[in-house]
Amino acid sequence: MDAMDDHPPYPSGLRLAGRRVVVVGGGQVAQRRIPALLAAGARVVVVSPQVTPAIEGQVLADEIIWVRRGFADEDLADAWYVIAATDDPDVNEQVSKAAEVERVFCVRSDDGTSATAWTPATGRYDGLTVAVLGRREPRRTAAVRDAIVTGLHEGTIAASERRPPAPGVTLVGGGPGHPELISVAGRKALMEADVVVADRLAPRELLGDLPGTTEVVDVAKLPRGRSARQEEINRLIVERALAGQRVVRFKGGDSFVFGRGFEEIEACREAGVAVQVVPGLSSPLAVPAIAGIPVTHRRVAHDFTVVSGHVPPGHPDSLVDWDAVGRLRGTLLLMMAVENAPAVAAALIAAGRDGTTPVAVVCDGSMPGERTVLTTLGELDADLDRHAVRPPAIIVVGDVVAVAHPDVFGGRGASVSRPWPS
């Protein structure tokens, strides 16, 4: 083996679909290796007296086979690949020797110099698999892998042979605002677009990363006075797609959660324009999570309700039954409700919600200026004014707020600054 260590590894891609792969060991190393093997379609057999709960879950889901005992040489019969991942060097050595006899390539988690194969640091982009092999320097190879994959996603490394996507419209949800909280698929769609039609709440920093050839249309700056601005946006994205361009409709949060995304889908379908959706992290769930507030908790809330507050209670255009909402006992998440929050709080209390119910108002969630105002339903009106709360903000109503801030409830009207990332 020492002589082999003087030579660099020979890179190769293994096609393991439908083939038997043996993983000896059931600990954390095995747990990290198994998902990639399953993604490759391998028939994974784990040999170990014990396994982690995650591996046991895969066994119960019939994704893998578990041989519940120590390793025996005959376990490698008909195997195409083996990973020795126990914490016992003697067992790993036994696996390595048995693999040598069977002429099966073997990866060892404890001693790469005694292995016949190494696991590369891998990443994927648009049908490509990037694999980086080094002389057993996992941090370095992972860093190089990450740099290459990031470059492909951001367009700084060109994959010029790739066929460009066909003209059409892609609705991309940008998440709550921080540029790192967009999905990989969403960033990829942005980088491939000819035209990006962006909302005011879409993560603005990402627009600065676009190639210089990409046109950005800021629909927040469309001339005022148009009574049907959504119809104008629909016309714009359809017109550009029919002209042969790749259009991204870029929104904050998720396009289908109070985002009028389906209206844009319907407009594209009526015009015969190809359209697809890349979901985004929805703000009413993501923003409380970033602020450290769960929307459910097994002790206090088994349900949550997301409600738009852009139309006040009692208004003829309101589609919300505030009496029914007020009778709910789970978590209530209010979007676009800062202006109408006093009226909403009054309606909830009138419908039976206790005025002492804890409330968190998370302002500018995920952004550098993020802050959380902690109050109660009965004191919400005064505290919004006292803390000069302005949109955008997510209002969380329910006992989950007290769970997240047990030291505050007792004292009311606190303001907590907690920018993401902290």
N, C-alpha and C positions, 0 to 999 in steps of 0.2 A: 504494500500500500504506500510505503514511503516514496518509492520510485514514481508512483502514479501522481503523488502530490507535487512533483516538479513540473507537471504539465497542466496547462489550462483545461477546463472542462470543454467537451464538445457539445455545443448547444443543439437541441433537437426538440421538436414538438411531439408529444405523445398523444395518440388518439385512443382514449381509454373507454369510449362509449361501449357499454355492454360487456366490458372485460373485468375480470376479477382483480381487485386491488386489496391487499391485506394491510391493515393498520394494526400494529402490535402496540398496545398501550391504550388506556382510556382516559388520560388526563388532559391538561390544558393544551399541550402541544398537539395531541391527536384532535382535540376539539377544533383547533385552528386550521388543521389541514383538511379535515373531512369536507367542509362546504365546497371547496374548489374541486375536489374529486367528484362530488355529486353533480356539480355544474358541468363537468366534463362527461357526465353520463356513466361513470364507472359503477360497477357493482362492488360496493364497499363492504368488506368483512372486518369487523373489529374483534381482535383477540385480546381479552383482558379480564381478570377476575372482577374488576370494578370499573365503572365509567362515570363521567360527570353527568349531572342532571341534563345538560344540553344534549349530550350524546344519547342518553337514555330516551329523551324525547324523540330523537330521530329514529331510534329503534321502534318505539311505540307507533310512530307514523309510517313504519315499514319502508323507511328510506335506506336503512342499512341493516346488516345482519350482525348480531352480537354473539360471539362464542365466549361464554362466560367461564373462562379458565385461563391458566397460563399457556404460554406459547409452546407448540410442538412443531418439529420440523415438517410434518406432513401438512401443516396449515398452508404451506406455500404451493401445494399441488395446484396446477392450473392457474397460478397467479401470474400476472403480467408485470406487477410493480408492487413494492412493499416499502412500508415506512416503519422503522423501528423507533418508537416514541415512548419507551418506558423510562422510568427513573433508575433502572437497574442496569449498569454497564454490562454485567454478565449476560443478562437476557438479550440486550441489544447485540452483543457479540455473537450470541447463538443465532439470532435472526440473520445477522450479516453473513455468517458462515453457511447457513442453510440456503440463503439466497445465492451465494456464490456457487454452490453445488447445483442448484436448479437453474443457474444462469438467468436469474431475475434481478433486475436493477433494484438496488436497495438504498434508501435514504436513512441516515442515522441522525437522530436529534442531538446525541451527546458527543459524537466524534466524527466530524466530517472527513477526517483523514482516513478513516476506516470504512468509508462508504463508497459505493460505486456510482452514486448519483447525488446531486445537490438540488434542493428546492430553490428556484430563482424567486426574486421579488417580481411579482407580476402585476400588471394593470391592463385595463381594456379601454379601447376607444373606437367606436364606430366600426366594429367588426375586426379591429386589429387587437392582437395580444402583444403587449410589451413585456419582455422578460429580461431581467438584468441578473447576470451571474458574476460573482466576484470570488475571491479566495476566502470564503466564509466570513465576510464582513457585512452582517445583515443590516446594520444601520446605514452603512454607505450605499449598499445596493438599493435599499428602500428609498433613500434620498434621491438617487439617480433616477429610479423608476418614477417617483413622484414628479420630478422635474420634467421628465419626458412627457408623461401623461398630461400634466398641467399645460405644457407648451402646446400639445395637440388640441386640447380643449380651447385654449385661448387664441389659437391661430398663430402663435409665435414659432411653432414648428409646423411647417406646411405638409399636409398629406395630399400633394398635388394630383396624384393619380386617381383620387377618389372621384367618382361621378357626382357632380353637384346635385343637391336635392331639386326636385321638380318645383315649378312655380305653384304657389298656393298660399294658404294662410295657416299660421300656427299661433294658437293662443297660449301664451306663456304666463304662468303665475309666478311673480317674483318673490313671494314671501313677504314677511312683515316689514322689510326695509333694509336690513343690513345686507351688503352685497354678498357675503359668504353664505347666506341662507337660501340662495336660489339652488335649484336642483342642477345636477350635471347635465341632464337633458335640456333644461331651460337655457343654461349658458351656451350649450352647443348650438341650439336653434338661433340664439342671438348672433353668434359669431358667423353663422352661415346666411344671415338675412341680407337682402338687398335694401329693404325698408323696415324700420322699426317704428311702430306707431305706439307711443308711450303715454301712459297716464301720469298724473301728478304724483301718485303714491308708489309708482314703480321705483325700485332701487336705482336712484339716479347715477350713482358712481359707476354702475356697470356700463352706462352709455359711453363713458369716457374710454372704456376698453375696446370699443368696437373698431373694426378696420376703418380707415379713412374714406373708403368708398361707400360705406353704409350711410344711407340717408335716414335721419331721425326726424320724425314728425311728432311734435309735442302737442297732443290734442288738448292739453290743459290750456293752451294758448290760442285755441280757435277763436275767431272773432265772437264777441259777446252779442247777444240778441238773437242767436239762432235758437228757435224754440224746439228744434228737434236735433240736438247735437248728437245723440246716439245714432240717429239716422244718417247724419253726415259722416260719422265714423264708419258705419256700415258701408256707406257708398265708397269711402276712401279705400278701405281694405279690399273690397271687391274689385274696384277699378284697377288698383295696382296689380292684383293677382291676375286679372284678365289681360293685363299688359305684359304678362310673362315674368313678373317679379316674385321673389320669395319674401313674403310679408310676415313679420312677427307683430302680433298685437300684444303689447307688454303691459301687464297690470301688476298692481300690488296684491299681496295675499294670494288667493286662489280665484281664478276667473269665474267659477260657478258659485261662489259664496258672496252674494250681493255685488256681483261684478258685471252683470248683464252679459256674461260670456255667451249664454245660450242664444241670446238675440243675435249675436254676431255669427254664431254657428248657423242659425236659420237663414240669415242673409246670404251667407256663402253657399249654402245648399240650394237656395232658390236660384242663384246665379250660376250654378254648376261649377263652383270653385272648390277644389280640394281643400279640406280643412282638418286639422288635427289639434289635440289639446295636450299641453304639458302642465300637469297640476302643479300648484304651488303650496307652500306651507300656509295654511289658513290662519289669518291673524287672530281670530278669537280663541284658537287653541295654542298657537305658537307664542303669542305675546305673554299671556299669563305664565306659560311654562318658563320662558326666559326670565321672567320676574320672580320665579320660584314659587308660583301658586299653582297647585293642581286643580284641574276642573272637576275631577272626581276623587273621592277618597272613601275607602271601604267603611269608615266609621261614620261619615257625615253626609255623603252625597253619592248616590248610585245613578244619577242622571244629570245631564246638563242640557240647556236650551239656549240656542243662539237666536237673538232677536235684533232686528234693525230698529233703531230709535230715531231714524231721520224724519219720520212723521209723528207728531205728538199724539198722545192718547186723546180720543174724542174727535179727531179731525176726520172729515168724511172720506179722505183718501187712505186712511189707515186700514191695513188688512190684519192687524194684530188684535186678538181678543185679550186685552190687558186684564180683564177679570179672571180669565182662565190662567193666564201666566202668573198672576199674583197668588193663585192657589197652589202653584207648584212649590215643592220643597227642595228640589235639587238646585244645582248651580245655574245662575242666569248670567249669560254673557251678552252684553249690549254693545252693538257696533253703531257708529255714526250717531251717538246719542248724547254727546256733550251738551249741545244747545238745548235739547229737550229733556235733559236728565231730571230737573226739578219736577216737571210734569209727570215723567215716568215714575219717579219715586213716589209721588203722591198717589198715582193710580195703583201702584203695587201695594202700598200700605192700605188704601181703601178696599182693596180686594182681599186683604187678610195677611199680607206679609208683615212680619214684625218690624217695627221701626228701628229696633236694635240690631237688625241683621247686618253682619259685617260686609263692608264694601271696599273694593280696591279699584282705583282708577289708574291704569297704567298708561302713561303718556309717552309718546314717541318710542314705542316698544322696539327693542333691539338696536336703537340708534344711540349715538354718544350722549345725547341729552335725556336718555330714559330716566323717568322717575315714577314713583308710585305714591299716590295719595291714599291713605288709609282712613276710612271713616265708617259711618253707618248709614243705612237707608234714610233714617230720619234726619241726619245731619248733612246729607250729601249736598243739598243746595248751598248751604253756607260754606262748606269746605271747598266746593268748586270755585266759589268766588274768592275765598281767602287765599287759596293756593294758585289762583290765576290759571286755572286749567283751560287749555285750548286744544282743539282737535289737532292731530288724530289721537284718539285714546280708546282703549278697551275698558269697559266697566264690568267688573266681576262682582256679582252679588251672591252671597251665600257663606255658609260656615267654613268652606274650604279656605277662605281668606283668614279666618281665625286660626285654622290649623297651620297655615304658613307663617303667621305672625302672632304666636301665642303671647309674646311679651307686650304686644301693643294693645290688645283688646282687654280693656281696663282703661287705658288712655286712648282717646280718640283724636282723629284729625292729624295724624302723623304724616310726614312726607319722607319717603325713602328714595335716595338716589342709588341706582344700581345699573350702570351702563353695561351693555353686552359687547364684547366679552369682558368679564370683570378682571 
